[in-house]
Amino acid sequence: MSIDQRITGLSGRLSGLDDRWRAAFHAVPRHLFIPERAWYHSPDGPDHLIDRSVDPDAWMDAVYSDAPIVTQLDDGATDIAEGKGAFTSSSSMPSAVAATLRPLDPYDGDEVLEIGTGTGWTAGLLAHRLGDEHVTSIEIDPAVHAVAAENLRRSGHSPRLVLGDGAVGYADGAPYDRVHVTCGVSEVPYPWIEQARPGGAIVLPWTPRRQGGYLTVLTVVGDGTAVGRFHGGVGFMPLRSQRWARPQLEGDHRRSSTSLDPRRVVRSSTGADIAVAGLLPDVYVTHADQEDGGFHLSLWSDRSDAQVHYAPDHKRVAVLQRGPRDLWDEVEAAYLRWVSWGTPSKERFGMTVTPQGQHIWLDSPQNPLG
């Protein structure tokens, strides 16, 4: 299969794109932004290394599949061939890239600030759509920044590339009509609101302190606030300054039990997930199924943690809690509060960002969770 056929096939599989975005995906081919060796998240089998010098066809097949490709581990400290460690830079799956670009809905001449250059592919797509002079992309990692610049040069595009912390934006180019964020964000940095025009949009993957996140579109009101709603599920690497850091706690756990199945808390509804995250924004949540049919939920905050274990052969669920807070009790209460509201769906929730921070609301910005 020729490269052109691969490019056409990929762009044709991306749903909901207008003709101009589809043309951008065709004109800015992904393979120009993938290194010779990278770690492939295969949708059909185990993750594995792809190496263009060893198997160029397999490399190209991976590049033009709808899958993420990790390009850096542990901020460059670990060889990509290891496939283990923290994933710190990647080329996101094309369908996720398309999903974040669609709601930008830019006009000709719009100025866009991109947070997180990564490989440079999305910056190239933006530059093709709007022109190099209308795109500013900021990247915190010097090595990633340098590689992206070379990738973009090969693609024939030269947007403004800035080496710096995306959390503070780039005030020298403000105001922007659109802010496009390519990393997971739990707390929306206020400089993004300050640097956007009234009526401007900020498209970001809101990633509360749990597994997964939600595409979020905020509109800048012009009074120092931004307001918007949640859309489809997305998963992106976190903004560097908002990476999870699990505390090392000491001391014995307090033992108790619950009749609430923890699987309901994390799987019953995306509405429940947003409600719990909105009510308990500083609580981290991870969970995993176990081979024996069990399920384990882990919670933590700055000075407290909890372990909740469901076993299919027990009526009650074991709970261990430690620190000044009873985190499972708080999460259980937040979940049941969502139930008492009538189990509202994700579409009924939204977010407002102000100079004082952000809050989640139900049905109306005038009805914040609390």
BAGUKE-365917 format. One line per 3 residues: number of its first residue (from 1); for each residue x, y, z of C-alpha. Coordinates in nm, 2 decimals, always signed. Last residue first. Layout:
REM residues N
NUM = X/Y/Z | ...
END
This chain:
REM residues 370
370 = -2.07/+2.21/+4.71 | -2.16/+2.16/+4.35 | -2.23/+2.49/+4.18
367 = -2.59/+2.59/+4.07 | -2.56/+2.94/+3.92 | -2.34/+2.79/+3.64
364 = -2.66/+2.60/+3.54 | -2.76/+2.23/+3.50 | -2.52/+2.10/+3.77
361 = -2.20/+2.29/+3.84 | -1.83/+2.21/+3.87 | -1.59/+2.47/+4.02
358 = -1.26/+2.64/+3.91 | -1.02/+2.87/+4.08 | -1.01/+3.21/+4.24
355 = -0.94/+3.40/+3.91 | -1.25/+3.22/+3.78 | -1.31/+2.90/+3.59
352 = -1.67/+2.76/+3.55 | -1.74/+2.40/+3.46 | -2.04/+2.20/+3.34
349 = -2.27/+1.91/+3.43 | -2.60/+1.82/+3.27 | -2.44/+1.63/+2.97
346 = -2.26/+1.39/+3.21 | -2.59/+1.24/+3.32 | -2.79/+1.32/+3.63
343 = -2.84/+1.02/+3.87 | -3.17/+1.15/+4.02 | -3.01/+1.41/+4.26
340 = -3.01/+1.16/+4.54 | -2.79/+0.93/+4.33 | -2.53/+1.21/+4.30
337 = -2.54/+1.25/+4.68 | -2.49/+0.87/+4.70 | -2.16/+0.91/+4.50
334 = -2.05/+1.20/+4.72 | -2.12/+1.01/+5.04 | -1.93/+0.70/+4.92
331 = -1.64/+0.92/+4.82 | -1.63/+1.09/+5.16 | -1.66/+0.76/+5.35
328 = -1.38/+0.61/+5.12 | -1.16/+0.91/+5.20 | -1.18/+0.89/+5.58
325 = -0.96/+1.19/+5.64 | -0.69/+1.25/+5.90 | -0.47/+0.96/+5.78
322 = -0.55/+0.60/+5.70 | -0.85/+0.40/+5.57 | -0.90/+0.03/+5.50
319 = -1.23/-0.09/+5.37 | -1.35/-0.45/+5.31 | -1.67/-0.49/+5.11
316 = -1.97/-0.68/+5.26 | -2.16/-0.98/+5.13 | -1.84/-1.18/+5.06
313 = -1.78/-1.44/+4.78 | -1.74/-1.18/+4.50 | -1.46/-1.00/+4.68
310 = -1.46/-0.62/+4.67 | -1.16/-0.44/+4.81 | -1.14/-0.07/+4.92
307 = -0.81/+0.08/+5.00 | -0.79/+0.43/+5.15 | -0.54/+0.71/+5.17
304 = -0.47/+1.03/+5.37 | -0.21/+1.30/+5.39 | -0.21/+1.47/+5.05
301 = -0.50/+1.28/+4.89 | -0.55/+0.91/+4.82 | -0.79/+0.65/+4.70
298 = -0.74/+0.29/+4.57 | -1.03/+0.07/+4.45 | -0.98/-0.30/+4.41
295 = -1.21/-0.55/+4.23 | -1.24/-0.92/+4.28 | -1.34/-1.17/+4.01
292 = -1.05/-1.40/+4.09 | -0.84/-1.24/+3.82 | -0.86/-0.89/+3.96
289 = -1.02/-0.58/+3.82 | -0.84/-0.25/+3.88 | -0.91/+0.09/+4.03
286 = -0.75/+0.44/+4.06 | -0.89/+0.75/+4.23 | -0.71/+1.07/+4.35
283 = -0.90/+1.30/+4.59 | -0.83/+1.67/+4.56 | -1.14/+1.76/+4.35
280 = -1.39/+1.60/+4.60 | -1.73/+1.74/+4.51 | -1.65/+1.80/+4.14
277 = -1.47/+1.47/+4.10 | -1.76/+1.29/+4.27 | -2.01/+1.46/+4.04
274 = -1.79/+1.41/+3.73 | -1.76/+1.03/+3.79 | -2.13/+1.00/+3.88
271 = -2.22/+1.17/+3.55 | -1.98/+0.93/+3.37 | -2.21/+0.66/+3.49
268 = -2.23/+0.33/+3.69 | -1.86/+0.25/+3.65 | -1.65/+0.42/+3.92
265 = -1.90/+0.43/+4.21 | -2.09/+0.11/+4.10 | -1.76/-0.09/+4.11
262 = -1.72/+0.02/+4.47 | -2.02/-0.20/+4.57 | -2.19/-0.02/+4.86
259 = -2.24/-0.25/+5.17 | -1.93/-0.11/+5.34 | -1.66/-0.24/+5.57
256 = -1.42/-0.11/+5.84 | -1.06/-0.12/+5.93 | -0.85/+0.18/+6.02
253 = -0.51/+0.17/+5.86 | -0.19/+0.17/+6.05 | +0.08/+0.43/+6.02
250 = +0.30/+0.57/+5.74 | +0.22/+0.75/+5.42 | +0.43/+0.79/+5.11
247 = +0.24/+1.04/+4.90 | +0.13/+0.97/+4.54 | +0.25/+1.24/+4.30
244 = +0.02/+1.28/+4.00 | +0.14/+1.51/+3.73 | +0.00/+1.86/+3.74
241 = +0.31/+2.07/+3.66 | +0.38/+1.84/+3.36 | +0.04/+1.87/+3.21
238 = -0.10/+1.52/+3.22 | -0.07/+1.26/+2.94 | -0.40/+1.24/+2.76
235 = -0.72/+1.03/+2.78 | -1.05/+1.13/+2.63 | -1.42/+1.08/+2.70
232 = -1.67/+1.28/+2.50 | -1.81/+1.62/+2.60 | -1.81/+1.83/+2.91
229 = -1.95/+2.18/+2.94 | -1.84/+2.54/+2.94 | -1.77/+2.86/+3.13
226 = -1.48/+3.10/+3.14 | -1.43/+3.39/+3.38 | -1.25/+3.73/+3.39
223 = -1.55/+3.93/+3.29 | -1.50/+3.86/+2.91 | -1.70/+3.54/+2.90
220 = -1.43/+3.31/+2.78 | -1.59/+2.99/+2.64 | -1.48/+2.66/+2.77
217 = -1.50/+2.33/+2.58 | -1.41/+2.01/+2.77 | -1.31/+1.67/+2.64
214 = -1.34/+1.44/+2.93 | -1.10/+1.24/+3.14 | -0.96/+0.89/+3.21
211 = -0.84/+0.73/+3.53 | -0.88/+0.96/+3.84 | -0.76/+1.30/+3.96
208 = -0.97/+1.49/+3.72 | -0.86/+1.50/+3.36 | -1.02/+1.78/+3.17
205 = -0.89/+1.73/+2.81 | -0.89/+2.09/+2.68 | -1.05/+2.32/+2.42
202 = -1.04/+2.69/+2.52 | -1.27/+2.90/+2.32 | -1.27/+3.28/+2.26
199 = -1.58/+3.49/+2.32 | -1.38/+3.75/+2.50 | -1.03/+3.70/+2.37
196 = -0.79/+3.45/+2.53 | -0.47/+3.54/+2.73 | -0.64/+3.59/+3.07
193 = -0.84/+3.26/+3.03 | -0.52/+3.07/+2.95 | -0.34/+3.25/+3.23
190 = -0.59/+3.09/+3.48 | -0.45/+2.74/+3.46 | -0.73/+2.49/+3.44
187 = -0.70/+2.24/+3.73 | -0.71/+1.87/+3.64 | -0.55/+1.91/+3.29
184 = -0.45/+1.64/+3.06 | -0.23/+1.74/+2.77 | -0.29/+1.86/+2.41
181 = -0.46/+2.19/+2.49 | -0.59/+2.42/+2.21 | -0.65/+2.78/+2.30
178 = -0.86/+2.97/+2.05 | -0.90/+3.34/+1.96 | -0.58/+3.43/+2.12
175 = -0.49/+3.77/+2.28 | -0.20/+3.73/+2.33 | +0.13/+3.65/+2.15
172 = +0.36/+3.79/+2.42 | +0.15/+3.64/+2.69 | +0.25/+3.28/+2.61
169 = +0.07/+3.03/+2.84 | +0.16/+3.01/+3.21 | +0.07/+2.64/+3.23
166 = +0.25/+2.58/+2.90 | +0.58/+2.61/+3.06 | +0.84/+2.72/+2.80
163 = +1.02/+2.66/+2.47 | +0.80/+2.85/+2.22 | +0.74/+2.74/+1.86
160 = +0.59/+3.00/+1.62 | +0.44/+2.80/+1.33 | +0.69/+2.69/+1.06
157 = +0.54/+2.43/+0.82 | +0.69/+2.24/+0.53 | +0.65/+1.90/+0.68
154 = +1.02/+1.85/+0.71 | +1.04/+2.18/+0.90 | +0.76/+2.06/+1.13
151 = +0.95/+1.75/+1.22 | +1.27/+1.95/+1.29 | +1.08/+2.19/+1.52
148 = +0.91/+1.89/+1.69 | +1.25/+1.73/+1.76 | +1.38/+2.05/+1.92
145 = +1.08/+2.10/+2.14 | +1.08/+1.73/+2.25 | +1.45/+1.77/+2.36
142 = +1.38/+2.10/+2.53 | +1.07/+1.98/+2.73 | +0.83/+2.25/+2.82
139 = +0.65/+2.29/+2.48 | +0.45/+2.59/+2.35 | +0.28/+2.62/+2.02
136 = +0.18/+2.95/+1.85 | -0.03/+2.94/+1.54 | -0.15/+3.23/+1.32
133 = +0.17/+3.30/+1.13 | +0.19/+2.94/+1.02 | -0.14/+2.96/+0.84
130 = -0.49/+2.87/+0.96 | -0.57/+2.51/+0.84 | -0.21/+2.41/+0.75
127 = -0.08/+2.56/+1.07 | -0.33/+2.39/+1.28 | -0.25/+2.05/+1.13
124 = +0.13/+2.12/+1.17 | +0.07/+2.22/+1.54 | -0.11/+1.89/+1.58
121 = +0.18/+1.70/+1.44 | +0.45/+1.88/+1.63 | +0.58/+1.56/+1.81
118 = +0.47/+1.71/+2.15 | +0.38/+2.08/+2.10 | +0.20/+2.10/+2.44
115 = -0.04/+2.39/+2.49 | -0.14/+2.53/+2.15 | -0.22/+2.90/+2.12
112 = -0.44/+2.98/+1.82 | -0.49/+3.32/+1.64 | -0.79/+3.32/+1.41
109 = -0.73/+3.45/+1.06 | -0.99/+3.23/+0.89 | -1.25/+3.13/+1.16
106 = -1.18/+2.85/+1.40 | -1.43/+2.57/+1.50 | -1.21/+2.47/+1.79
103 = -1.48/+2.20/+1.86 | -1.34/+1.98/+1.57 | -0.97/+1.99/+1.68
100 = -1.00/+1.79/+2.00 | -1.20/+1.51/+1.84 | -0.96/+1.50/+1.54
97 = -0.66/+1.45/+1.77 | -0.85/+1.18/+1.96 | -0.93/+1.00/+1.63
94 = -0.57/+1.03/+1.53 | -0.44/+0.85/+1.84 | -0.20/+1.08/+2.03
91 = +0.16/+1.11/+1.92 | +0.35/+1.07/+2.24 | +0.54/+1.24/+2.52
88 = +0.59/+1.15/+2.89 | +0.49/+0.79/+2.92 | +0.62/+0.70/+3.27
85 = +0.82/+0.38/+3.29 | +0.82/+0.06/+3.08 | +0.84/+0.02/+2.70
82 = +1.21/-0.07/+2.73 | +1.26/+0.01/+2.36 | +1.20/+0.38/+2.43
79 = +1.52/+0.40/+2.63 | +1.46/+0.56/+2.97 | +1.57/+0.90/+3.08
76 = +1.39/+1.09/+2.80 | +1.13/+1.26/+3.02 | +1.05/+0.92/+3.18
73 = +0.97/+0.76/+2.85 | +0.94/+0.94/+2.51 | +0.78/+0.87/+2.17
70 = +0.46/+0.68/+2.27 | +0.24/+0.60/+1.98 | -0.14/+0.63/+2.02
67 = -0.36/+0.42/+1.80 | -0.59/+0.48/+1.50 | -0.36/+0.30/+1.25
64 = -0.15/+0.49/+1.00 | +0.17/+0.50/+1.21 | +0.13/+0.13/+1.31
61 = +0.10/+0.02/+0.95 | +0.40/+0.24/+0.86 | +0.62/+0.07/+1.12
58 = +0.50/-0.27/+1.02 | +0.60/-0.19/+0.66 | +0.93/-0.05/+0.76
55 = +1.04/-0.36/+0.95 | +1.39/-0.33/+1.10 | +1.49/+0.02/+1.01
52 = +1.14/+0.15/+1.08 | +1.14/+0.02/+1.44 | +0.82/-0.04/+1.62
49 = +0.84/-0.15/+1.98 | +0.54/-0.33/+2.13 | +0.20/-0.31/+2.30
46 = +0.02/-0.65/+2.30 | -0.25/-0.71/+2.04 | -0.53/-0.56/+1.84
43 = -0.55/-0.20/+1.94 | -0.17/-0.18/+1.95 | -0.02/+0.09/+2.17
40 = +0.31/+0.13/+1.98 | +0.64/+0.23/+2.14 | +0.87/+0.43/+1.91
37 = +1.18/+0.38/+1.70 | +1.23/+0.57/+1.37 | +1.06/+0.87/+1.52
34 = +0.70/+0.97/+1.43 | +0.62/+1.32/+1.30 | +0.67/+1.28/+0.93
31 = +0.46/+0.96/+0.95 | +0.16/+1.16/+1.05 | +0.11/+1.32/+0.71
28 = +0.03/+1.70/+0.70 | -0.16/+1.74/+0.37 | -0.41/+1.46/+0.43
25 = -0.49/+1.55/+0.79 | -0.52/+1.92/+0.68 | -0.76/+1.83/+0.39
22 = -0.98/+1.65/+0.65 | -0.98/+1.96/+0.86 | -1.08/+2.17/+0.56
19 = -1.35/+1.93/+0.45 | -1.53/+1.92/+0.78 | -1.44/+1.64/+1.02
16 = -1.72/+1.44/+1.19 | -1.55/+1.10/+1.16 | -1.19/+1.02/+1.11
13 = -1.18/+0.70/+0.89 | -1.13/+0.89/+0.57 | -0.82/+1.07/+0.70
10 = -0.67/+0.73/+0.78 | -0.74/+0.58/+0.44 | -0.62/+0.88/+0.25
7 = -0.30/+0.88/+0.44 | -0.25/+0.51/+0.39 | -0.33/+0.54/+0.02
4 = -0.08/+0.82/-0.02 | +0.18/+0.62/+0.16 | +0.14/+0.34/-0.09
1 = +0.00/+0.00/+0.00
END
